[in-house]
Amino acid sequence: KRLAANAQVLAQTPMHIRGDILRMDFISVTARPLLVRLRDGAQLSIQLAYNYETVEVGPVEHERLVPGTYVGVAAEPAADGTLRAIEVLVYSNDMKGSGEGHRPWDLTPRSTMTNATVGMIDASADARTLTLRYAGDEQTVVVPNDVPVVAMLRIGGHTFLAPGTHVFITATRQRDGAITAGRIYYGAGAYTPPM
């Protein structure tokens, strides 16, 4: 029973896939619909979950970061322990609360992700310091002016996926080894999602 429970936990462990779509096959139900080239050059075959969704993201000005905005901020600790952002995702209003909290992230070896609501903002000439509030806690993160800030521009519209599209995919490895994509973030035009 313990082994079965562990297998189920593993099956529900999320994966993050970053790369470019090489091939798509939405016609055959037996084919793996997506073939993705990862950033290290390897290729990965991915199934689509029956309820998968797509999210188009694109760069926006830092002025979009205002109190009350729900964001996902990937950050790394600076030498003094201060969290410094690597990238910021501005969520659409209907996704407020998605994945709320603070946790490790796999963008870099020391990165974290904080999904939270922007509270106070302290702006300087070269950065904004955000107080990010989530259930029962908060984090302070510095967002330098050269850090990419992206926003969700379109949710849905599966037809916008095509070979060559840069993607960030949240996926799950199933017990049989198959990888299933639940949500696909893709860049507007030739943009590469920084997540």
Stockholm file with secondary structure:
# STOCKHOLM 1.0

chainA/1-195         KRLAANAQVLAQTPMHIRGDILRMDFISVTARPLLVRLRDGAQLSIQLAYNYETVEVGPVEHERLVPGTYVGVAAEPAADGTLRAIEVLVYSNDMKGSGEGHRPWDLTPRSTMTNATVGMIDASADARTLTLRYAGDEQTVVVPNDVPVVAMLRIGGHTFLAPGTHVFITATRQRDGAITAGRIYYGAGAYTPPM
#=GR chainA/1-195 SS CHHHHHHHHHHTCEEEEEEEEEEECCSCSSSCSEEEEETTSCEEEEEEEEEEEEEEEEECCGGGCCTTCEEEEEEEECTTSCEEEEEEEECCGGGTTTTCEEEECSSSTTCEEEEEEEEEEEECSSEEEEEEEETTEEEEEEEETTSCEEEEEEECCGGGCCTTCEEEEEEEECTTSCEEEEEEEEESTTCCCCC
#=GC SS_cons         CHHHHHHHHHHTCEEEEEEEEEEECCSCSSSCSEEEEETTSCEEEEEEEEEEEEEEEEECCGGGCCTTCEEEEEEEECTTSCEEEEEEEECCGGGTTTTCEEEECSSSTTCEEEEEEEEEEEECSSEEEEEEEETTEEEEEEEETTSCEEEEEEECCGGGCCTTCEEEEEEEECTTSCEEEEEEEEESTTCCCCC
//
